Amino acid sequence: MSSLSDIAIRQAKARDKPYKLADGQGLYLLVQKSGARLWRYKYRIGGVENVFAIGQYPNIGLQEARQLLAAARRNVAAGIHPVAERRKALAKRMVENSNTFRVIAEEWVKRTRTAKKWSDKYAAAVDRAMHEWLFPRFGQLPIADVDAQMVLTLLQDIAANSGPTVALNVRAWCSAIFCYAVVTQRLAVDPAAALKGVIIRPRPKHARALTPAELGSLIVRTRFYSGRMVAIAVEMLAYTFVRTVELRRAEWSEIDLEGALWIIPEEKMKKRRRHAVPLSRQVISLLREIHDWTGDRKFVFPNQAGLKKMMPAMAVNKAIEGMGYAVGEITGHDFRATASTMLHEAGFRGEVVDMQMAHLERSQTKRTYNHAEFLDERRAMMQVWADKVDACAKKAQTSTVIKPGRVV
């Protein structure tokens, strides 16, 4: 029968010699000359008396000591020394700690990147997926504890915020990491294998050129949209017709407001070539507006959920849908086809339009590519284009019905 109480333990004082306070069933508190109070369990196996060190008070309280005693007594009843079981559990934890999802993922990346000769772009995509989604969610867990439901929840979150294509890539990388763990005998099965087909790859949609009326109506809607930051992003896509990903990655350090020029580094461009974007008066005005909100951040359009990250991939298209359009009816990529069509129809030289679209190939010009080629001509063209966008919006203003809270 237990006899110790918390009060008796707290009042136990050091003496000239160590002494014991019995609690029952072999559990006692050993009070040392130094005043340290240690939980001990005396037991017998095979007729031999042994003592098991449970821990120190107050790190382990009375109730926890009794719970640990119960576990130790079960081991003794089975002929197992509690200290042996503790060492076994400690060894297991050490193995688990060395086999976390993050440790194995980093090992897989290191080996696979070299073996498969990943490009810098592909390696960056994998690294971004690891640090933005996988490691924060379950990087510190033993890989054996990461199950299919956890991976599914993550994939659904990614699909909703960054699109199904990104989610599909993450599932494939997860599966590769799990398979690597199986091959290296640190996991029994790949839990991500069962999730193949859960995320549906969207059918590719080719960009289409908007009519002047459609373009104008959309610009009007952006100016009454409740989310001003993403609305500015939509307007900037219309004025600059850069790729959506290039806008999302835009950093303040790349933009010269006084010189009205945005230089996109080659590593951010599809064709891996530095690109110059002359900025119209309209774009400068928008940038000065947003600078008041994000000028102290890295990205011009940061992710509101984490200001050190860029705007989510789906933000622009979701905003356009929020302005009253059906899913996929108009996308951020459509501005490129629209500008290309209208500028060619307006009589601008194809070489200049293609240069601004970042489509111009070296073989077409038979000279070394220069991001500043035709810059004066492109400046003039970009201002004409911005004025044309505004003219379309002004014309559409009279036919666009504005209701409280939304534009239809």
Buried (B, 14 or more C-beta within 10 A) or exposed (E): EEEBEEEEBEEBEBEEEEBEBEBEBBBBBBBBEEEEBBBBBBBEBEEEEBEBEBEBBEEBBBEBBBEBBEEBBEBBEEEBBBBEBBEEEEEEEEEBEEBBBBBBBBBBBEEBBEEEEBEEEEBEBBEEBBEBBBBEBBBEBBBBEBEBEBBBEBBEEBBEBBBBBBBBBBBEBBBBBBBBBBEEEBBEEBBBBBBEEBBEEEEEEEBBBBEBEBBBBBBBBBBBBEBEBBBBBBBBBBBBBBBBBBBBBBBBEBBEBEEBBBBBBEEBBEEEBBBBBBBBEBBBEBBEEBBEBBEEBEBBBBBEEEEEBBBBBBBBBBBBBBBBBEEEEBBBBBBBBBBBBBBEEEEBEEBBBBBBBBBBEEEEBEEEBEBEBBBEBBBBBBBBBBEBBBEBBEBBBEEBEEEEEBBE
